[in-house]
Amino acid sequence: MRARGTRAARPSRAVRTSWIDYAGIAGIVRAGRRPGDGIVYSAVDQRLWHVDAGVEYYLRGEPRPRDILAGRTAEDRDDLWTYDCSAPAACLDAADADRVRLVAVVPRGTPVDPFTALLPSTAEELRARYHVVRGTAVAGAYVSLLERGPTPPGTACGGNGRTPERRWAPRGEDRCAAGDRAGGPA
């Protein structure tokens, strides 16, 4: 029992309601955002975990990158989910973004290739237009920065432009050789 008029002790740690760190993803996007940046979310798991809504929540009131593969929004469809563009090539060309954040839901560990979280046709179109500069792991997700253009030959992010030559670091930021130009957040 506690004395009358005193408060019960409360835990000092915030209660986590998801295994995905939405605030962490938003922090990565916020730290390196530039005008005109785009964002792409992983295909199936994104809908299950509403990663787009979670990231938008933590970026509310701030400039946000445009979801360049979003078709009709959930509000337009009177639904819970935004559906991806049915023609990824056309949507990517229309977006004309020089940089794209690829947010992949990762249940455990880190991806060997961040593009595997996408539908094959979408991954192929992104690979044809962008290369991975760096990636950062947070709880439940991996956020990659993509820049326009093919993968530079011989870089740590994939000499053949299709798959990385090495595994991504299990925690924290993993900079590719060609991407570590400025030394600061992207």
N, C-alpha and C positions, 0 to 999 in steps of 0.2 A: 504494500500500500504506500501511497505517497501522501505527504502532508497536504492538508487543504490549502489551496491557492498556489501550489507549485505546479510546474509543467512537467510532464513526463519527458525523459530524455528521448531525443529523436536521432536517428542515424544521420551522420554528417555527409555521407556520400549520396549522390543523386541515384535514384533508382533507374536502371536501364530497362527499357521496354522492348528493345530489339537487339539482335546480335549484330546488326549493321550500324556502323557509326555514321549516321547522317550528318551530324555536326562536323565530324572529321572530314567527310567528303566536301561539305560546303566550305570548310576552312581552306582546303587545298585549292578549290575553284576560286575562292575569294583572294587568296594570296597572289595568284598569278594571273588574274583576269586582265584582259585587254579588250577595248571596244571591238566588236565584231566577232568575238570568239563564239564558237558553237559547242554544243555538248551532245553526246550520244550515250544512251543507256543500254545495258545488256538486254537481250531479247526477252526470254521467258521469265527469268527470275525477277527482272525489274517489275513486271506486272504483279507478281506475287507479293513483293515486298514494298511496292510503291516508292521506289528509290527516287524517282523524279519529284514526287510530292514531298518527300522528306528533305531533299536538297533544297527545293524551292522554299520550304518552310524556314529553313535556317538562313536563307538568303533574302527573306522577305524585306521589302523596303530598300533593297540594294539593286544595283544593276546585275542582271543575270545573263549567262550565256543562253542563246536561243537553242532549243532542242531542234536540231536541224533535220532529224528524221521523223519528227512528229507529223502525223497526218491530221485528221480531225481531232480536236481536243476532247477531253472528257466532258467539258461543259457543253461544247457544240453537240455532242452525241447524247447528252443527258445520261451519262454512264460514269462508272468509276475509273475507267482506263482510257488513256490516250492511245490510239492505235498508231503503229508505225506507218510511215509513208509506203504505199504499195510499189512505188518505183524508186528505189534508193538512189540510183544513178541520177535521176532527174532532181530529186530533193537535194542531193549533195551539190550538184551543179548550180541549182537555184540559190543555195545558201551562200555560196562564194566565200566561205570562211577560210582564213589563212591558218587558223589554229582550231583544234577540236579537242575537248576533253572526252575521253572514252571511259565511262564508269561501268566496270564489270563487277557483278555480284560474284563473290568468291566464297563458297561455303567453308572451305578449309585451305589454308596455305595461300600460295600465290600462283597465278597462271603462268604456264610456260610461254603462252602466247595470249596477250590480252584480247585478240580478235576472236578467240574461240567462244567468247560469251555472246557473240552475235550470230544471227542467222547466216549461213554460208554465203548467200547472195549479197547481203549487206557487208559482210567482212571483205569479200572480194572487191566491192566497189570502193570501200574505204582504203584498202591496201593500194589500190590503183592510183589514189589521189593523195594519200598522206603517208608519212612515216612516223614511227614512234621516236620521240625525243627523250622522254623519261617517264617513269612511273612511280607511284607512291602507294604503299599498302596501308590500309586502315582496317579496323575490325570489320570483317564481312565484305570488303570491297577492295578493288584495285583501280586506281585512277591514273590513266595514262594521258600524257600530253602528246598530241599528234600535230605535226606541221605539214603544210602542203609540200608536195614533191615526193619523188621516190626516195627510198632508203639509200643513203650514201653507201657505196660499196665499201666493204671491209669494216664497217662500224660495229660496235658491240650489240647494236639493236637488230642486226640481221643483215648479213652480207648479200642475201639473195632477195631482199625486199619482201619476203613472204613470212618467214618465221624467225624469231630471235635465235642467235647462235648460242645463247646461254640462258640459264634459268634466271628469273627475276629474283631480287633479294627478298628474303622472307619478311623483313620488317623495314619500315622507313623508306627513304627515297633511293631509287636506283637510277643513276644518270647514265645515259648512253654516251659513248665517246664523242660523237658528233654533237650531242645535245648540250654538253656542258660548256657552252661558249661563254655565256655571261657570268656564270657562277652564282647567280641569284635565283630566286623563285621565278618560275615561268608563268 
